[in-house]
């Protein structure tokens, strides 16, 4: 087994995850700026609609990270 290929794929997966996390944080901040309410405060109040939207963003992150890792292992 060639370990350089394994190492390159691992680095690719880590970098892809880092980029994905950066864009998800940027998306959350953008969502917070374009909405007329503070997302963090609404979540603290127990607003279920905002919670569902934030949960959808987290699921999107999971799918994106899974794809990046899966493609990195090929």
DSSP file (Angstrom, degrees, kcal/mol; ACC not computed):
  #  RESIDUE AA STRUCTURE BP1 BP2  ACC     N-H-->O    O-->H-N    N-H-->O    O-->H-N    TCO  KAPPA ALPHA  PHI   PSI    X-CA   Y-CA   Z-CA
    1    1 A X              0   0    0      0, 0.0     2,-0.8     0, 0.0     3,-0.1   0.000 360.0 360.0 360.0 134.3    0.0    0.0    0.0
    2    2 A X    >>  -     0   0    0      1,-0.2     4,-1.1     2,-0.0     3,-0.6  -0.762 360.0-164.6 -88.4 111.7    1.3    3.4   -0.9
    3    3 A X  H 3> S+     0   0    0     -2,-0.8     4,-2.5     1,-0.2     5,-0.2   0.703  82.3  67.7 -72.8 -19.7    1.1    5.6    2.1
    4    4 A X  H 3> S+     0   0    0      2,-0.2     4,-2.6     1,-0.2    -1,-0.2   0.883 100.1  49.9 -67.4 -35.6    1.6    8.8    0.2
    5    5 A X  H <> S+     0   0    0     -3,-0.6     4,-2.4     2,-0.2    -1,-0.2   0.913 111.3  48.7 -66.7 -41.5   -1.8    8.3   -1.4
    6    6 A X  H  X S+     0   0    0     -4,-1.1     4,-2.3     2,-0.2    -2,-0.2   0.922 113.0  47.8 -62.9 -44.1   -3.4    7.7    2.0
    7    7 A X  H  X S+     0   0    0     -4,-2.5     4,-2.6     2,-0.2     5,-0.2   0.910 111.4  49.5 -64.8 -43.0   -1.7   10.8    3.4
    8    8 A X  H  X S+     0   0    0     -4,-2.6     4,-2.4     1,-0.2    -1,-0.2   0.911 112.1  48.6 -63.3 -41.7   -2.8   13.0    0.4
    9    9 A X  H  X S+     0   0    0     -4,-2.4     4,-2.2     2,-0.2    -1,-0.2   0.889 111.3  50.2 -65.4 -38.6   -6.4   11.8    0.7
   10   10 A X  H  X S+     0   0    0     -4,-2.3     4,-2.5     2,-0.2    -2,-0.2   0.929 111.6  47.3 -64.8 -44.7   -6.4   12.5    4.5
   11   11 A X  H  X S+     0   0    0     -4,-2.6     4,-2.8     1,-0.2     5,-0.3   0.901 111.2  52.6 -62.8 -40.4   -5.0   16.0    4.0
   12   12 A X  H  X S+     0   0    0     -4,-2.4     4,-2.4    -5,-0.2    -1,-0.2   0.913 110.3  47.6 -60.8 -42.9   -7.7   16.5    1.2
   13   13 A X  H  X S+     0   0    0     -4,-2.2     4,-2.3     2,-0.2    -2,-0.2   0.911 113.1  47.7 -66.0 -42.9  -10.4   15.4    3.6
   14   14 A X  H  X S+     0   0    0     -4,-2.5     4,-2.3     2,-0.2    -2,-0.2   0.929 114.4  46.0 -65.8 -44.8   -9.2   17.6    6.5
   15   15 A X  H  X S+     0   0    0     -4,-2.8     4,-2.5     2,-0.2     5,-0.2   0.905 112.4  51.4 -64.6 -40.3   -8.8   20.7    4.2
   16   16 A X  H  X S+     0   0    0     -4,-2.4     4,-2.3    -5,-0.3    -2,-0.2   0.903 110.5  48.3 -62.8 -41.1  -12.2   20.0    2.7
   17   17 A X  H  X S+     0   0    0     -4,-2.3     4,-2.8     2,-0.2    -1,-0.2   0.898 110.9  51.3 -65.0 -40.4  -13.8   19.8    6.1
   18   18 A X  H  X S+     0   0    0     -4,-2.3     4,-2.3     2,-0.2    -2,-0.2   0.922 111.7  46.2 -63.5 -44.3  -12.1   23.0    7.2
   19   19 A X  H  X S+     0   0    0     -4,-2.5     4,-2.4     2,-0.2    -1,-0.2   0.905 112.7  51.1 -64.2 -40.7  -13.4   24.9    4.1
   20   20 A X  H  X S+     0   0    0     -4,-2.3     4,-2.2     2,-0.2    -2,-0.2   0.922 110.1  48.8 -63.2 -44.5  -16.9   23.5    4.6
   21   21 A X  H  X S+     0   0    0     -4,-2.8     4,-2.4     1,-0.2     5,-0.2   0.902 110.2  52.3 -62.0 -40.7  -16.9   24.6    8.2
   22   22 A X  H  X S+     0   0    0     -4,-2.3     4,-2.5     1,-0.2    -2,-0.2   0.936 111.3  45.8 -60.2 -46.6  -15.8   28.0    7.2
   23   23 A X  H  X S+     0   0    0     -4,-2.4     4,-2.4     1,-0.2    -1,-0.2   0.836 111.1  52.9 -68.9 -31.3  -18.5   28.4    4.7
   24   24 A X  H  X S+     0   0    0     -4,-2.2     4,-2.3     2,-0.2    -1,-0.2   0.908 110.9  46.5 -69.8 -39.8  -21.2   27.1    7.1
   25   25 A X  H  X S+     0   0    0     -4,-2.4     4,-2.5     2,-0.2    -2,-0.2   0.915 113.4  49.5 -65.0 -42.0  -20.1   29.6    9.7
   26   26 A X  H  X S+     0   0    0     -4,-2.5     4,-2.5    -5,-0.2    -2,-0.2   0.898 111.0  50.3 -63.2 -39.4  -20.1   32.4    7.0
   27   27 A X  H  X S+     0   0    0     -4,-2.4     4,-2.7     2,-0.2    -2,-0.2   0.889 109.9  49.8 -65.4 -39.3  -23.6   31.2    5.9
   28   28 A X  H  X S+     0   0    0     -4,-2.3     4,-2.3     2,-0.2    -2,-0.2   0.921 112.2  47.6 -64.4 -43.6  -24.9   31.3    9.5
   29   29 A X  H  X S+     0   0    0     -4,-2.5     4,-1.9     2,-0.2    -2,-0.2   0.906 113.0  48.6 -64.2 -41.0  -23.5   34.8   10.0
   30   30 A X  H  X S+     0   0    0     -4,-2.5     4,-2.3     2,-0.2    -2,-0.2   0.918 110.6  50.8 -64.3 -43.2  -25.0   35.9    6.6
   31   31 A X  H  X S+     0   0    0     -4,-2.7     4,-1.2     1,-0.2    -2,-0.2   0.903 110.0  51.0 -59.1 -40.8  -28.4   34.4    7.6
   32   32 A X  H  < S+     0   0    0     -4,-2.3    -1,-0.2     1,-0.2    -2,-0.2   0.858 111.9  47.2 -66.0 -35.1  -28.2   36.3   10.9
   33   33 A X  H  < S+     0   0    0     -4,-1.9    -2,-0.2     1,-0.2    -1,-0.2   0.857 111.9  47.5 -75.8 -34.9  -27.5   39.5    9.1
   34   34 A X  H  < S+     0   0    0     -4,-2.3     2,-0.3    -5,-0.1    -1,-0.2   0.646  98.3  79.8 -85.9 -12.3  -30.3   39.3    6.5
   35   35 A X  S  < S-     0   0    0     -4,-1.2     4,-0.1    -5,-0.2     0, 0.0  -0.680  82.6-128.8 -91.2 150.0  -33.0   38.3    8.9
   36   36 A X  S    S+     0   0    0     -2,-0.3     2,-0.3     2,-0.1    -1,-0.1   0.405  87.7  61.1 -79.4   6.5  -34.7   41.0   11.0
   37   37 A X  S    S-     0   0    0     -5,-0.1     2,-0.7     4,-0.0    -2,-0.2  -0.858  91.3-102.7-128.0 163.4  -34.1   39.1   14.2
   38   38 A X     >  -     0   0    0     -2,-0.3     4,-2.3     1,-0.2     5,-0.2  -0.781  26.4-154.0 -87.9 118.9  -31.1   37.8   16.1
   39   39 A X  H  > S+     0   0    0     -2,-0.7     4,-2.3     1,-0.2     5,-0.2   0.902  92.0  51.5 -61.8 -43.8  -30.8   34.1   15.5
   40   40 A X  H  > S+     0   0    0      1,-0.2     4,-2.1     2,-0.2    -1,-0.2   0.914 111.1  47.5 -62.3 -43.4  -29.0   33.4   18.8
   41   41 A X  H  > S+     0   0    0      1,-0.2     4,-1.7     2,-0.2    -1,-0.2   0.899 111.2  51.1 -65.3 -39.5  -31.6   35.2   20.8
   42   42 A X  H  X>S+     0   0    0     -4,-2.3     5,-2.5     1,-0.2     4,-0.7   0.882 109.9  49.6 -66.1 -37.5  -34.5   33.4   19.0
   43   43 A X  H ><5S+     0   0    0     -4,-2.3     3,-0.7     1,-0.2    -1,-0.2   0.892 108.9  52.7 -66.2 -37.9  -32.9   30.0   19.7
   44   44 A X  H 3<5S+     0   0    0     -4,-2.1    -2,-0.2     1,-0.2    -1,-0.2   0.827 106.7  53.5 -66.5 -30.8  -32.5   30.9   23.3
   45   45 A X  H 3<5S-     0   0    0     -4,-1.7    -1,-0.2    -5,-0.1    -2,-0.2   0.651 120.9-109.6 -76.0 -15.7  -36.2   31.8   23.5
   46   46 A X  T <<5 +     0   0    0     -4,-0.7     2,-0.6    -3,-0.7    -3,-0.2   0.726  51.0 173.7  93.6  24.4  -37.1   28.4   22.1
   47   47 A X     >< -     0   0    0     -5,-2.5     4,-1.8     1,-0.2    -1,-0.2  -0.545  15.8-163.4 -68.6 112.1  -38.3   29.5   18.6
   48   48 A X  H  > S+     0   0    0     -2,-0.6     4,-2.3     1,-0.2    -1,-0.2   0.832  83.0  58.0 -70.7 -33.0  -38.8   26.2   16.8
   49   49 A X  H  > S+     0   0    0      2,-0.2     4,-1.8     1,-0.2    -1,-0.2   0.926 109.7  43.8 -64.3 -44.0  -38.9   27.7   13.3
   50   50 A X  H  > S+     0   0    0      1,-0.2     4,-2.6     2,-0.2     5,-0.2   0.890 111.8  55.2 -67.1 -37.8  -35.4   29.1   13.7
   51   51 A X  H  X S+     0   0    0     -4,-1.8     4,-2.4     1,-0.2    -2,-0.2   0.883 106.3  50.6 -61.3 -39.0  -34.3   25.9   15.3
   52   52 A X  H  X S+     0   0    0     -4,-2.3     4,-2.3     2,-0.2    -1,-0.2   0.903 110.8  48.8 -66.2 -41.0  -35.4   23.9   12.2
   53   53 A X  H  X S+     0   0    0     -4,-1.8     4,-1.8     2,-0.2    -2,-0.2   0.926 113.3  46.2 -65.4 -44.2  -33.6   26.3    9.9
   54   54 A X  H  X S+     0   0    0     -4,-2.6     4,-2.0     1,-0.2    -2,-0.2   0.891 111.5  52.7 -65.6 -38.6  -30.4   26.0   11.9
   55   55 A X  H  X S+     0   0    0     -4,-2.4     4,-2.6    -5,-0.2    -1,-0.2   0.896 106.7  52.8 -62.7 -39.5  -30.8   22.2   12.1
   56   56 A X  H  X S+     0   0    0     -4,-2.3     4,-2.3     1,-0.2    -1,-0.2   0.878 107.6  51.7 -63.4 -36.7  -31.1   22.1    8.3
   57   57 A X  H  X S+     0   0    0     -4,-1.8     4,-1.9     2,-0.2    -1,-0.2   0.895 110.3  48.6 -65.6 -38.8  -27.9   24.1    8.0
   58   58 A X  H  X S+     0   0    0     -4,-2.0     4,-2.2     2,-0.2    -2,-0.2   0.896 110.4  50.5 -68.3 -39.8  -26.2   21.5   10.3
   59   59 A X  H  X S+     0   0    0     -4,-2.6     4,-2.4     2,-0.2    -2,-0.2   0.907 108.7  52.8 -63.3 -40.7  -27.6   18.6    8.3
   60   60 A X  H  X S+     0   0    0     -4,-2.3     4,-2.6     1,-0.2    -1,-0.2   0.891 107.8  51.6 -60.1 -39.5  -26.2   20.3    5.1
   61   61 A X  H  X S+     0   0    0     -4,-1.9     4,-2.9     2,-0.2     5,-0.3   0.923 108.9  50.5 -62.3 -43.9  -22.8   20.5    6.8
   62   62 A X  H  X S+     0   0    0     -4,-2.2     4,-2.3     1,-0.2    -2,-0.2   0.903 111.7  46.9 -61.9 -41.7  -23.0   16.8    7.6
   63   63 A X  H  X S+     0   0    0     -4,-2.4     4,-2.3     2,-0.2    -1,-0.2   0.928 113.9  47.9 -65.9 -44.5  -23.8   15.9    4.0
   64   64 A X  H  X S+     0   0    0     -4,-2.6     4,-2.4     2,-0.2    -2,-0.2   0.922 113.6  46.4 -63.4 -44.5  -21.1   18.2    2.6
   65   65 A X  H  X S+     0   0    0     -4,-2.9     4,-2.7     1,-0.2     5,-0.3   0.909 111.5  52.5 -65.9 -40.8  -18.4   16.9    5.0
   66   66 A X  H  X S+     0   0    0     -4,-2.3     4,-2.5    -5,-0.3    -1,-0.2   0.898 110.5  47.6 -61.5 -40.2  -19.5   13.3    4.3
   67   67 A X  H  X S+     0   0    0     -4,-2.3     4,-2.7     2,-0.2     5,-0.2   0.907 111.5  50.2 -67.0 -41.2  -19.2   13.9    0.6
   68   68 A X  H  X S+     0   0    0     -4,-2.4     4,-2.0     2,-0.2    -2,-0.2   0.938 114.7  43.3 -63.1 -46.0  -15.8   15.5    1.0
   69   69 A X  H  X S+     0   0    0     -4,-2.7     4,-1.4     2,-0.2    -2,-0.2   0.916 114.4  50.8 -66.1 -42.3  -14.5   12.6    3.1
   70   70 A X  H  < S+     0   0    0     -4,-2.5     4,-0.4    -5,-0.3    -2,-0.2   0.899 112.9  44.9 -62.6 -41.2  -16.0   10.1    0.8
   71   71 A X  H >< S+     0   0    0     -4,-2.7     3,-0.8     1,-0.2    -1,-0.2   0.833 110.2  56.4 -71.7 -30.7  -14.5   11.6   -2.3
   72   72 A X  H 3< S+     0   0    0     -4,-2.0    -1,-0.2    -5,-0.2    -2,-0.2   0.781 103.8  53.3 -70.3 -25.1  -11.2   12.0   -0.5
   73   73 A X  T 3<        0   0    0     -4,-1.4    -1,-0.2     1,-0.2    -2,-0.2   0.517 360.0 360.0 -87.8  -4.8  -11.0    8.2    0.3
   74   74 A X    <         0   0    0     -3,-0.8    -1,-0.2    -4,-0.4    -2,-0.1   0.480 360.0 360.0 -80.1 360.0  -11.6    7.2   -3.4
